[in-house]
């Protein structure tokens, strides 16, 4: 019984040791296994930071042409894509009603002028009456002093004189009023002539008609706002892209930065431009804040058309020489890595205890970290994933425009050495 118990206990200990060894082998791996990496070569070359967005092409200057008078469109002298010059007649509203208004205003003016002539004649008559009454009053005043007539006759002459003075004041007031009415009639005639002139719609600028909103026979009503008849682009050889930039990116954009854009109509062609304006008025749609940025572009061959959708890329920073590696290498973050630092794992073959070293599988190589910022373009590769790596030591990477510092790696190296030593002891046992 005692021998049987000792055999069972030894078997149990052997099973526990074997299980522990297998677990350690599964956890730490073997010293001869090379960690499997997906590698990417570190390169040196130009690096560009861009902000991408979409926008709409528009003419630099576009003018909406409307009508200041109401009426029916009688004639159209311009159509879509018609080149026009400033002052050119492009449409006409039926002028008959306005011609009648001009004739009516002319007749009213002539009638008022005739009334003024009558009032002037009345002023002359009343003035003569006043002068006669004044002479009669002065004569009778002298006769009263000599007692040739009574005082009553003098008083009657004085009353007649006062009445004549009042009549002259009335006549003068009526004449002045008639003169004011003449000016009013003249103003009405001028307004009628202006309205008649406005029945002819003329182009305010040199350009091309890009939109026509009316047809012959259509009635337009001008009330508080002039109805839009045409839109004229002043110069299609100069275009601009109005693009919306997110508030997180607008701080990187300044006036004068270079930009490129493409349009769906010409998928294989890229157009160049320059940022000319950053509008300060924000646009909020579904709690997303954007700002309008204007990119000016030359259009000498008139290839670009108003309203096209442009895919814009604005260059915000450039470096002639920079270390470059895939974004996937920066997205990998192992357990325990610092959250506020961007780092990548760099591997290089290290010599084994029995040889000069090699990087192949089964060659006894181990993963050794290297600082990416100290590499030359031809000095090594950068892992962008590590499915079988059991320990990790972070190394530095260079962010765009500012290098990140390398963290301390002593503790990580010590853990790697302990794990490898323990794995070798398990294999020897």
C-alpha positions as CSV (number, residue, x, y, z in Angstrom):
1,X,0.0,0.0,0.0
2,X,2.8,2.4,0.9
3,X,4.7,1.7,-2.4
4,X,1.5,2.2,-4.3
5,X,0.8,5.5,-2.6
6,X,4.3,6.8,-3.3
7,X,3.9,5.8,-7.0
8,X,0.6,7.7,-7.3
9,X,2.1,10.7,-5.6
10,X,5.1,10.7,-7.9
11,X,2.8,10.4,-10.9
12,X,0.7,13.3,-9.7
13,X,3.8,15.5,-9.2
14,X,5.0,14.6,-12.7
15,X,1.6,15.5,-14.2
16,X,1.6,18.9,-12.4
17,X,5.2,19.6,-13.5
18,X,4.4,18.7,-17.1
19,X,1.3,20.8,-17.1
20,X,3.2,23.8,-15.7
21,X,6.0,23.3,-18.3
22,X,3.5,23.2,-21.1
23,X,1.7,26.3,-19.9
24,X,5.0,28.1,-19.6
25,X,6.0,27.0,-23.1
26,X,2.6,28.2,-24.5
27,X,2.9,31.5,-22.6
28,X,6.5,32.5,-23.3
29,X,7.3,30.5,-26.4
30,X,10.5,28.8,-27.1
31,X,13.9,30.5,-27.3
32,X,14.5,29.2,-30.8
33,X,11.2,30.6,-32.2
34,X,11.4,33.9,-34.0
35,X,8.4,36.2,-33.4
36,X,6.3,36.6,-36.6
37,X,6.1,40.1,-37.8
38,X,4.5,41.9,-40.7
39,X,7.3,44.3,-41.7
40,X,7.3,47.6,-43.5
41,X,10.5,49.4,-44.6
42,X,11.2,52.8,-43.2
43,X,11.7,55.2,-46.0
44,X,12.8,58.8,-46.3
45,X,11.3,61.3,-48.7
46,X,8.9,64.3,-49.0
47,X,5.9,64.3,-46.7
48,X,2.7,66.4,-47.1
49,X,-0.2,67.0,-44.7
50,X,-3.5,67.8,-46.3
51,X,-7.1,68.6,-45.4
52,X,-9.7,67.0,-47.7
53,X,-13.2,68.3,-48.3
54,X,-15.8,68.7,-51.1
55,X,-17.2,71.9,-52.5
56,X,-19.0,73.6,-55.4
57,X,-17.5,75.5,-58.3
58,X,-18.9,79.0,-58.8
59,X,-17.9,82.1,-60.8
60,X,-15.9,84.6,-58.9
61,X,-18.6,87.3,-59.8
62,X,-22.1,86.4,-60.8
63,X,-24.8,89.0,-61.1
64,X,-28.6,88.4,-60.8
65,X,-30.5,90.6,-63.3
66,X,-34.0,91.4,-62.4
67,X,-36.9,93.7,-63.4
68,X,-37.8,96.9,-61.6
69,X,-41.2,97.1,-63.3
70,X,-44.0,94.7,-63.7
71,X,-45.4,93.5,-67.0
72,X,-45.3,90.9,-69.7
73,X,-42.1,89.8,-71.4
74,X,-42.4,90.9,-75.0
75,X,-38.9,90.0,-76.4
76,X,-35.8,88.1,-75.3
77,X,-32.5,89.0,-76.9
78,X,-30.2,86.6,-74.9
79,X,-30.3,82.9,-74.1
80,X,-28.2,80.4,-72.2
81,X,-24.4,80.8,-72.8
82,X,-24.9,84.1,-74.7
83,X,-22.0,86.4,-74.3
84,X,-23.2,89.9,-73.4
85,X,-21.6,93.3,-72.8
86,X,-22.4,96.0,-70.2
87,X,-25.5,98.0,-71.3
88,X,-26.6,95.5,-73.9
89,X,-30.4,95.0,-74.3
90,X,-31.2,91.4,-73.3
91,X,-35.0,91.5,-72.8
92,X,-37.9,93.9,-73.2
93,X,-41.1,94.1,-71.2
94,X,-44.3,95.2,-73.1
95,X,-43.9,99.1,-73.0
96,X,-47.4,100.0,-74.1
97,X,-48.8,100.7,-70.6
98,X,-45.7,102.7,-69.7
99,X,-46.0,104.8,-72.9
100,X,-49.6,105.7,-72.0
101,X,-48.4,106.7,-68.6
102,X,-45.8,109.0,-70.2
103,X,-48.4,110.7,-72.4
104,X,-50.8,111.1,-69.4
105,X,-48.0,112.7,-67.4
106,X,-47.2,115.0,-70.3
107,X,-50.8,116.1,-70.5
108,X,-51.0,116.7,-66.8
109,X,-47.9,118.8,-67.0
110,X,-49.3,121.0,-69.8
111,X,-52.6,121.5,-67.9
112,X,-50.7,122.6,-64.8
113,X,-48.6,125.0,-66.8
114,X,-51.8,126.5,-68.2
115,X,-53.1,127.0,-64.7
116,X,-49.9,128.7,-63.7
117,X,-50.4,131.1,-66.6
118,X,-54.0,131.9,-65.4
119,X,-52.7,132.5,-61.9
120,X,-50.0,134.8,-63.1
121,X,-52.7,136.9,-65.0
122,X,-54.8,136.9,-61.9
123,X,-51.9,138.2,-59.9
124,X,-51.4,141.0,-62.4
125,X,-55.1,142.0,-62.3
126,X,-55.2,142.0,-58.5
127,X,-52.0,144.0,-58.4
128,X,-53.5,146.7,-60.6
129,X,-56.6,146.8,-58.5
130,X,-54.5,147.2,-55.4
131,X,-52.6,150.1,-56.9
132,X,-55.8,151.9,-57.9
133,X,-57.2,151.4,-54.4
134,X,-54.0,152.7,-52.8
135,X,-54.1,155.9,-54.9
136,X,-57.8,156.4,-54.1
137,X,-57.1,156.0,-50.4
138,X,-54.2,158.4,-50.4
139,X,-56.2,161.1,-52.3
140,X,-59.2,160.9,-50.0
141,X,-57.0,161.0,-47.0
142,X,-55.7,164.4,-48.3
143,X,-59.2,165.7,-49.0
144,X,-60.3,164.8,-45.5
145,X,-57.4,166.9,-44.1
146,X,-58.7,169.9,-46.1
147,X,-62.3,169.1,-45.1
148,X,-63.4,168.6,-48.7
149,X,-64.9,165.2,-48.0
150,X,-66.1,163.4,-44.9
151,X,-64.1,160.9,-42.9
152,X,-66.6,158.1,-43.9
153,X,-65.5,158.4,-47.6
154,X,-61.9,158.1,-46.4
155,X,-62.7,155.0,-44.4
156,X,-64.4,153.3,-47.4
157,X,-61.3,154.0,-49.6
158,X,-59.1,152.5,-46.9
159,X,-61.2,149.4,-46.7
160,X,-61.1,148.9,-50.4
161,X,-57.3,149.2,-50.2
162,X,-57.1,146.5,-47.5
163,X,-59.3,144.2,-49.5
164,X,-57.1,144.6,-52.6
165,X,-54.0,143.8,-50.6
166,X,-55.6,140.6,-49.3
167,X,-56.7,139.6,-52.8
168,X,-53.1,140.0,-54.0
169,X,-51.8,137.8,-51.2
170,X,-54.4,135.1,-52.2
171,X,-53.4,135.4,-55.9
172,X,-49.7,135.1,-55.1
173,X,-50.3,132.0,-53.0
174,X,-52.3,130.4,-55.7
175,X,-49.7,131.2,-58.2
176,X,-47.0,129.7,-56.0
177,X,-49.1,126.6,-55.5
178,X,-49.5,126.2,-59.2
179,X,-45.8,126.5,-59.7
180,X,-45.3,123.7,-57.1
181,X,-47.8,121.5,-58.9
182,X,-45.8,122.1,-62.1
183,X,-42.7,120.7,-60.5
184,X,-44.7,117.7,-59.2
185,X,-46.1,117.0,-62.7
186,X,-42.6,117.3,-64.1
187,X,-41.3,114.7,-61.6
188,X,-44.2,112.4,-62.4
189,X,-43.3,112.7,-66.1
190,X,-39.7,111.9,-65.4
191,X,-40.7,108.9,-63.3
192,X,-43.0,107.7,-66.2
193,X,-40.1,108.1,-68.6
194,X,-37.8,106.1,-66.3
195,X,-40.3,103.3,-66.0
196,X,-40.6,103.3,-69.7
197,X,-36.8,103.0,-70.0
198,X,-36.8,100.2,-67.5
199,X,-39.0,98.0,-69.7
200,X,-35.7,97.4,-71.6
201,X,-33.6,94.9,-69.5
202,X,-29.9,95.6,-70.0
203,X,-26.8,93.6,-68.8
204,X,-25.0,95.4,-66.0
205,X,-21.6,93.7,-66.7
206,X,-19.6,92.0,-69.4
207,X,-20.0,88.2,-69.2
208,X,-21.9,85.1,-70.1
209,X,-25.5,84.3,-69.4
210,X,-25.5,81.1,-67.3
211,X,-29.2,81.1,-66.3
212,X,-32.4,82.4,-67.9
213,X,-35.5,82.2,-65.8
214,X,-38.2,83.7,-68.1
215,X,-39.7,83.0,-71.5
216,X,-41.5,85.3,-74.0
217,X,-45.0,86.0,-72.9
218,X,-44.4,85.4,-69.2
219,X,-45.6,88.0,-66.7
220,X,-43.2,89.3,-64.1
221,X,-44.3,91.2,-61.0
222,X,-42.0,93.6,-59.3
223,X,-43.1,94.3,-55.8
224,X,-40.9,94.2,-52.7
225,X,-38.2,92.2,-54.5
226,X,-37.2,92.4,-58.1
227,X,-37.9,89.1,-59.9
228,X,-34.8,87.3,-61.2
229,X,-34.7,87.1,-65.0
230,X,-31.0,86.2,-65.8
231,X,-27.8,85.3,-64.0
232,X,-24.7,86.5,-65.7
233,X,-21.2,85.3,-64.8
234,X,-18.7,88.1,-65.2
235,X,-15.7,86.0,-66.1
236,X,-15.7,82.2,-66.4
237,X,-11.9,82.1,-66.9
238,X,-11.6,82.7,-63.1
239,X,-13.5,80.3,-60.9
240,X,-13.6,79.6,-57.2
241,X,-14.5,76.5,-55.1
242,X,-16.7,77.1,-52.0
243,X,-15.8,74.2,-49.7
244,X,-16.9,73.5,-46.1
245,X,-14.1,72.7,-43.6
246,X,-14.7,71.1,-40.2
247,X,-13.9,73.2,-37.2
248,X,-11.3,70.7,-36.1
249,X,-9.3,71.3,-39.3
250,X,-10.0,75.0,-40.1
251,X,-7.2,76.1,-37.7
252,X,-4.6,74.5,-39.9
253,X,-5.7,76.5,-43.0
254,X,-4.4,79.9,-43.8
255,X,-4.8,82.2,-46.8
256,X,-2.2,81.5,-49.5
257,X,-2.0,77.7,-49.0
258,X,-1.9,75.6,-52.2
259,X,-4.8,73.3,-53.1
260,X,-5.7,70.8,-55.7
261,X,-9.1,69.5,-56.7
262,X,-10.7,67.1,-59.1
263,X,-14.2,67.0,-60.6
264,X,-16.2,64.0,-61.6
265,X,-16.4,65.2,-65.2
266,X,-12.7,64.8,-65.7
267,X,-11.6,62.0,-63.3
268,X,-8.0,61.8,-64.6
269,X,-7.3,65.5,-64.3
270,X,-6.2,67.5,-61.3
271,X,-6.7,71.3,-61.1
272,X,-4.6,73.6,-58.9
273,X,-5.8,76.5,-56.8
274,X,-5.0,78.7,-53.8
275,X,-6.9,79.5,-50.6
276,X,-8.0,83.2,-50.9
277,X,-10.6,83.5,-48.1
278,X,-11.6,81.9,-44.8
279,X,-15.1,83.1,-44.0
280,X,-15.7,83.6,-40.3
281,X,-19.4,82.9,-40.3
282,X,-20.0,79.4,-39.1
283,X,-22.5,76.9,-40.5
284,X,-24.1,74.5,-38.1
285,X,-25.9,71.4,-39.5
286,X,-26.9,68.6,-37.1
287,X,-24.6,70.0,-34.5
288,X,-21.6,69.9,-36.9
289,X,-19.8,73.2,-37.2
290,X,-18.1,74.0,-40.5
291,X,-16.6,77.1,-42.1
292,X,-16.6,78.1,-45.7
293,X,-13.2,78.3,-47.3
294,X,-12.7,79.8,-50.8
295,X,-10.2,78.3,-53.2
296,X,-9.5,80.3,-56.3
297,X,-8.6,78.5,-59.6
298,X,-7.8,79.6,-63.1
299,X,-10.0,78.2,-65.9
300,X,-8.4,79.5,-69.1
301,X,-9.9,76.8,-71.4
302,X,-13.3,77.1,-69.8
303,X,-13.3,73.4,-68.8
304,X,-14.7,74.0,-65.4
305,X,-18.4,74.8,-65.3
306,X,-20.5,76.5,-62.5
307,X,-22.1,74.1,-60.1
308,X,-19.6,71.2,-60.5
309,X,-18.7,69.2,-57.4
310,X,-15.0,69.5,-56.5
311,X,-13.0,67.1,-54.3
312,X,-10.6,69.5,-52.7
313,X,-7.2,68.7,-51.0
314,X,-5.6,71.7,-49.2
315,X,-1.9,71.4,-48.4
316,X,-1.4,72.5,-44.8
317,X,2.3,71.5,-44.3
318,X,5.2,70.0,-46.2
319,X,8.6,68.5,-45.4
320,X,11.2,67.7,-48.1
321,X,12.8,64.9,-46.1
322,X,11.0,62.9,-43.4
323,X,11.0,59.3,-42.2
324,X,7.9,57.6,-43.4
325,X,6.1,54.4,-42.3
326,X,2.5,53.1,-42.7
327,X,-0.2,54.4,-40.4
328,X,-0.9,50.9,-39.3
329,X,2.4,50.9,-37.4
330,X,1.3,53.9,-35.4
331,X,-2.2,52.4,-34.7
332,X,-0.7,49.3,-33.0
333,X,-0.7,49.9,-29.2
334,X,0.4,47.0,-27.0
335,X,-0.6,46.5,-23.4
336,X,1.1,49.0,-21.0
337,X,2.0,51.5,-23.7
338,X,1.7,55.1,-22.9
339,X,-1.6,56.6,-24.1
340,X,-0.1,60.1,-24.8
341,X,2.8,58.9,-27.0
342,X,2.9,57.5,-30.5
343,X,5.4,54.6,-30.8
344,X,6.2,51.7,-33.0
345,X,8.0,48.4,-32.4
346,X,11.3,48.1,-34.3
347,X,13.0,44.7,-34.8
348,X,16.5,43.8,-35.7
349,X,18.3,40.4,-35.6
350,X,20.5,39.8,-32.5
351,X,23.3,37.2,-32.3
352,X,22.6,34.0,-30.5
353,X,24.9,32.6,-27.8
354,X,26.3,30.1,-30.3
355,X,26.8,32.2,-33.4
356,X,27.1,35.6,-35.0
357,X,23.4,36.1,-35.4
358,X,20.8,35.7,-38.1
359,X,17.3,36.8,-38.9
360,X,15.8,33.7,-40.3
361,X,13.3,31.4,-38.6
362,X,15.1,28.9,-36.4
363,X,18.3,30.9,-36.5
364,X,18.0,31.8,-32.8
365,X,17.3,35.5,-33.4
366,X,15.4,37.6,-30.9
367,X,13.4,40.8,-31.3
368,X,15.5,43.8,-30.2
369,X,14.0,47.3,-30.2
370,X,15.6,50.2,-32.1
371,X,14.8,53.9,-32.2
372,X,13.1,54.7,-35.5
373,X,14.2,58.4,-35.5
374,X,17.8,57.2,-35.5
375,X,17.4,55.0,-38.6
376,X,18.5,55.7,-42.1
377,X,16.2,54.8,-44.9
378,X,18.2,51.6,-45.6
379,X,18.9,50.4,-42.0
380,X,15.9,48.2,-41.3
381,X,12.2,47.5,-41.3
382,X,9.4,48.5,-39.1
383,X,6.8,45.9,-37.8
384,X,3.2,46.9,-38.3
385,X,1.7,43.9,-36.5
386,X,2.9,41.1,-34.1
387,X,0.6,38.2,-33.7
388,X,3.1,36.0,-31.8
389,X,5.2,38.5,-29.9
390,X,5.0,37.7,-26.1
391,X,6.8,40.7,-24.8
392,X,7.0,44.3,-26.0
393,X,9.4,47.2,-25.6
394,X,8.2,50.5,-27.0
395,X,10.4,52.6,-29.2
396,X,10.2,56.1,-30.5
397,X,8.6,57.3,-33.8
398,X,8.7,60.7,-35.4
399,X,5.4,62.5,-35.6
400,X,4.8,65.0,-38.4
401,X,6.5,68.3,-37.5
402,X,7.7,67.2,-34.0
403,X,9.8,64.2,-32.9
404,X,8.6,62.1,-30.0
405,X,11.0,61.1,-27.2
406,X,12.1,57.4,-26.7
407,X,10.8,55.9,-23.4
408,X,13.0,53.9,-21.0
409,X,13.3,50.2,-21.9
410,X,15.3,48.7,-19.0
411,X,12.3,47.0,-17.3
412,X,11.0,45.6,-20.5
413,X,14.5,44.1,-21.4
414,X,14.7,42.6,-17.9
415,X,11.3,40.9,-18.3
416,X,12.4,39.5,-21.7
417,X,15.6,38.1,-20.3
418,X,13.8,36.5,-17.4
419,X,11.2,34.9,-19.7
420,X,13.9,33.5,-22.1
421,X,16.0,32.2,-19.2
422,X,12.9,30.4,-17.7
423,X,12.1,28.9,-21.1
424,X,15.6,27.5,-21.5
425,X,15.5,26.0,-18.0
426,X,12.2,24.2,-18.9
427,X,13.7,22.7,-22.1
428,X,16.8,21.4,-20.2
429,X,14.6,19.8,-17.5
